[in-house]
Amino acid sequence: TAHGLGIVVLMDLVHAHASANTMDGIAQMDGTDHCYTHGGLKGHHSEWDSKIFHYMKHEVLRYLLSNVKWWLEEYQFDGFRFDGITSMLYHSHGIGKGYT
């Protein structure tokens, strides 16, 4: 295993947005457009064609944190690289900003 060889294993984790696909993702899993994400246009990331998580909801935080815990416990990852941080930190979600 990687750990047996002394290699640190990191996972690239995306908690900035979720698939807008309603057939196999969590978008509209309760029949609304705002179960885990913002509703309406505020919940749509136009550059990624995805749904934007609503971090102020207790259920969203529990879901995302339990996801991190699962990866740590199940696969013993040593840490994470969080992708899409701009979308998590700024109200603009980086849309139209050209961040690189």
C-alpha positions as CSV (number, residue, x, y, z in Angstrom):
1,T,0.0,0.0,0.0
2,A,1.0,3.6,-0.3
3,H,1.2,4.0,3.4
4,G,3.3,1.0,3.7
5,L,5.8,2.7,1.3
6,G,5.8,5.8,3.4
7,I,3.7,7.8,0.9
8,V,1.2,10.4,2.2
9,V,-2.2,10.0,0.5
10,L,-4.3,13.1,-0.2
11,M,-7.7,13.2,-1.8
12,D,-8.9,15.9,-4.1
13,L,-12.3,16.7,-2.6
14,V,-15.0,18.9,-4.2
15,H,-17.3,20.4,-1.6
16,A,-17.8,23.7,-3.5
17,H,-20.6,22.4,-5.7
18,A,-22.7,19.4,-6.6
19,S,-23.8,17.9,-9.9
20,A,-27.0,19.5,-11.3
21,N,-28.0,16.1,-12.6
22,T,-31.2,15.1,-10.8
23,M,-31.0,11.4,-11.9
24,D,-27.8,10.4,-10.0
25,G,-26.9,13.3,-7.6
26,I,-28.4,15.1,-4.6
27,A,-29.9,17.9,-6.7
28,Q,-33.6,18.0,-6.1
29,M,-33.5,14.7,-4.1
30,D,-36.4,16.0,-2.0
31,G,-38.3,17.4,-5.1
32,T,-37.2,21.0,-4.5
33,D,-34.3,22.9,-5.9
34,H,-33.0,23.9,-2.5
35,C,-32.6,20.8,-0.3
36,Y,-28.8,21.1,0.0
37,T,-28.2,24.0,-2.3
38,H,-29.5,27.6,-2.8
39,G,-32.7,27.7,-4.7
40,G,-33.2,29.4,-8.1
41,L,-30.5,31.2,-9.9
42,K,-28.5,31.8,-6.7
43,G,-28.0,28.0,-6.5
44,H,-26.7,27.6,-10.1
45,H,-23.0,27.9,-10.9
46,S,-23.1,29.0,-14.6
47,E,-19.5,28.3,-15.3
48,W,-19.6,24.8,-14.0
49,D,-23.3,24.0,-14.8
50,S,-23.7,22.8,-11.2
51,K,-25.5,23.5,-8.0
52,I,-24.0,25.6,-5.2
53,F,-24.2,24.3,-1.7
54,H,-26.0,26.4,0.9
55,Y,-23.4,26.4,3.7
56,M,-25.6,28.1,6.2
57,K,-27.9,25.1,6.4
58,H,-27.2,22.7,9.3
59,E,-28.0,19.7,7.1
60,V,-25.5,20.8,4.5
61,L,-22.7,21.1,7.0
62,R,-23.5,17.7,8.5
63,Y,-23.6,16.1,5.0
64,L,-20.2,17.6,4.0
65,L,-18.5,16.9,7.3
66,S,-19.8,13.3,7.4
67,N,-18.5,12.8,3.9
68,V,-15.0,13.9,5.0
69,K,-15.2,11.6,8.0
70,W,-16.3,8.7,5.8
71,W,-13.3,9.1,3.5
72,L,-10.9,9.3,6.4
73,E,-12.3,6.3,8.2
74,E,-13.0,4.1,5.2
75,Y,-9.8,4.7,3.1
76,Q,-7.5,6.2,5.7
77,F,-6.6,9.3,3.7
78,D,-4.0,11.5,5.3
79,G,-5.6,14.8,4.2
80,F,-7.5,16.6,1.5
81,R,-7.0,19.1,-1.2
82,F,-10.3,21.1,-1.5
83,D,-11.1,22.1,-5.1
84,G,-13.2,25.1,-5.9
85,I,-12.4,27.1,-2.8
86,T,-13.1,30.4,-4.6
87,S,-16.7,29.3,-4.9
88,M,-16.8,28.5,-1.2
89,L,-15.3,31.7,0.0
90,Y,-16.8,34.4,-2.1
91,H,-20.5,35.4,-2.6
92,S,-19.7,35.8,-6.3
93,H,-18.5,32.1,-6.3
94,G,-15.8,33.4,-8.7
95,I,-18.4,33.5,-11.6
96,G,-17.0,35.9,-14.2
97,K,-13.9,36.8,-12.2
98,G,-11.3,34.8,-14.2
99,Y,-9.5,33.5,-11.1
100,T,-6.6,31.2,-12.0
